[in-house]
């Protein structure tokens, strides 16, 4: 499985965060090609990072080639909302 930390940009940030912020802010969908282009990373690295985000549940899609949407995975609820749902695992 691809690691987001192994594909950091020179400034120490993963290029996927900008794409994820866009999906979160707009609550819309974004094509995979657009998502990868927004990262500013090479094709292979962007694809590996997108796969990692899909596997971890931070983005979701209805089909293997469909548009992407922002998602909140269950395992992240306790970090995003610690006081709201402390027992989330």
Contact map, one row per residue, 1 for C-alpha under 8 A:
11100000000000000000000000000000000000000000000000010000000000000000000000000000000000000
11110100000000000000000000000000000000000000000110110000000000000000000000000000000000000
11111110000000000000000000000000000000000000000110010000000000000000000000000000000000000
01111111000001000000000000000000000000000000000010010000000000000000000000000000000000000
00111111000001000000000000000000000000000000000000000000000000000000000000000000000000000
01111111000000000000000000000000000000000000000000000000000000000000000000000000000000000
00111111100001000000000000000000000000000000100010000000000000000000000000000000000000000
00011111111111100000000000000000000000000000000000000000000000000000000000000000000000000
00000011111111100000000000000000000000001000000000000000000000000000000000000000000000000
00000001111110000000000000000000000000000000000000000000000000000000000000000000000000000
00000001111110000000000000000000000000000000000000000000000000000000000000000000000000000
00000001111111000000000000000000000000000000000000000000000000000000000000000000000000000
00000001111111101000000000000000000000000000000000000000000000000000000000000000000000000
00011011100111111000000000000000000000100000000000000000000000000000000000000000000000000
00000001100011111110000000000000000001111000010000000000000000000000000000000000000000000
00000000000001111111000000000000001101100000010011000000000000000000000000000000000000000
00000000000011111111100000000000000000100000000000000000000000000000000000000000000000000
00000000000000111111110000000000000001100000000000000000000000000000000000000000000000000
00000000000000111111111000000000001101100000000000000000000000000000000000000000000000000
00000000000000011111111100000000000000000000000000000000001000000000010000000000000000000
00000000000000001111111110000000000000000000000000000000000000000000000000000000000000000
00000000000000000111111111000000000000000000000000000000000000000000000000000000000000000
00000000000000000011111111111100000000000000000000000000000000000000110000000000000000000
00000000000000000001111111110000000000000000000000000000000000000000010000000000000000000
00000000000000000000111111100000000000000000000000000000000000000000000000000000000000000
00000000000000000000011111110000000000000000000000000000000000000000000000000000000000000
00000000000000000000001111111000000000000000000000000000000000000000110000000000000000000
00000000000000000000001101111100000000000000000000000000000000000000110000000000000000000
00000000000000000000001000111110000000000000000000000000000000000011110000000000000000000
00000000000000000000001000011111011000000000000000000000000000000011100000000000000000000
00000000000000000000000000001111111000000000000000000000000000000111000000000000000000000
00000000000000000000000000000111111100000000000000000000000000001111000000000000000000000
00000000000000000000000000000011111110000000000000000000000000000000000000000000000000000
00000000000000000000000000000111111111000000000000000000000000000000000000000000000000000
00000000000000010010000000000111111111100000000000000000000000000000000000000000000000000
00000000000000010010000000000001111111111010011001000000000000000000000000000000000000000
00000000000000000000000000000000111111111000000000000000000000000000000000000000000000000
00000000000000110110000000000000011111110000000000000000000000000000000000000000000000000
00000000000001111110000000000000001111111000010000000000000000000000000000000000000000000
00000000000000100000000000000000000111111100000000000000000000000000000000000000000000000
00000000100000100000000000000000000110111110110000000000000000000000000000000000000000000
00000000000000000000000000000000000000011111110000000000000000000000000000000000000000000
00000000000000000000000000000000000100001111111000000000000000000000000000000000000000000
00000000000000000000000000000000000000000111111100000000000000000000000000000000000000000
00000010000000000000000000000000000000001111111110000000000000000000000000000000000000000
00000000000000110000000000000000000100101111111111000000000000000000000000000000000000000
00000000000000000000000000000000000100000011111111100000000000000000000000000000000000000
01100000000000000000000000000000000000000001111111110000000000000000000000000000000000000
01110010000000010000000000000000000000000000111111111000000000000000000000000000000000000
00000000000000010000000000000000000100000000011111111100000000000000000000000000000000000
01000000000000000000000000000000000000000000001111111110000000000000000000000000000000000
11110000000000000000000000000000000000000000000111111111000000000000000000000000000000000
00000000000000000000000000000000000000000000000011111111111000000000000000000000000000000
00000000000000000000000000000000000000000000000001111111111100000000000000000000000000000
00000000000000000000000000000000000000000000000000111111110000000000000000000000000000000
00000000000000000000000000000000000000000000000000011111110000000000000010000000000000000
00000000000000000000000000000000000000000000000000001111111100000000001110000000000000000
00000000000000000000000000000000000000000000000000001111111100000000011110000000000000000
00000000000000000001000000000000000000000000000000001100111110000001111100000000000000000
00000000000000000000000000000000000000000000000000000100111111000001111000000000000000000
00000000000000000000000000000000000000000000000000000000001111110111100000000000000000000
00000000000000000000000000000000000000000000000000000000000111110110000000000000000000000
00000000000000000000000000000000000000000000000000000000000011111110000000000000000000000
00000000000000000000000000000000000000000000000000000000000011111100000000000000000000000
00000000000000000000000000000001000000000000000000000000000000111110000000000000000000000
00000000000000000000000000000011000000000000000000000000000011111111000000000000000000000
00000000000000000000000000001111000000000000000000000000000011101111100000000000000000000
00000000000000000000000000001111000000000000000000000000001110000111110000000000000000000
00000000000000000000001000111100000000000000000000000000001110000011111000000000000000000
00000000000000000001001100111000000000000000000000000000011100000001111100000000000000000
00000000000000000000000000000000000000000000000000000000111100000000111110000000000000000
00000000000000000000000000000000000000000000000000000000111000000000011111011000000000000
00000000000000000000000000000000000000000000000000000001110000000000001111111000000000000
00000000000000000000000000000000000000000000000000000000000000000000000111111000000000011
00000000000000000000000000000000000000000000000000000000000000000000000011111100000000011
00000000000000000000000000000000000000000000000000000000000000000000000111111111000000001
00000000000000000000000000000000000000000000000000000000000000000000000111111111110010011
00000000000000000000000000000000000000000000000000000000000000000000000000111111110011111
00000000000000000000000000000000000000000000000000000000000000000000000000011111110000000
00000000000000000000000000000000000000000000000000000000000000000000000000011111110000000
00000000000000000000000000000000000000000000000000000000000000000000000000001111111111000
00000000000000000000000000000000000000000000000000000000000000000000000000001111111111000
00000000000000000000000000000000000000000000000000000000000000000000000000000000111111000
00000000000000000000000000000000000000000000000000000000000000000000000000000000111111000
00000000000000000000000000000000000000000000000000000000000000000000000000001100111111110
00000000000000000000000000000000000000000000000000000000000000000000000000000100111111110
00000000000000000000000000000000000000000000000000000000000000000000000000000100000011111
00000000000000000000000000000000000000000000000000000000000000000000000001101100000011111
00000000000000000000000000000000000000000000000000000000000000000000000001111100000000111
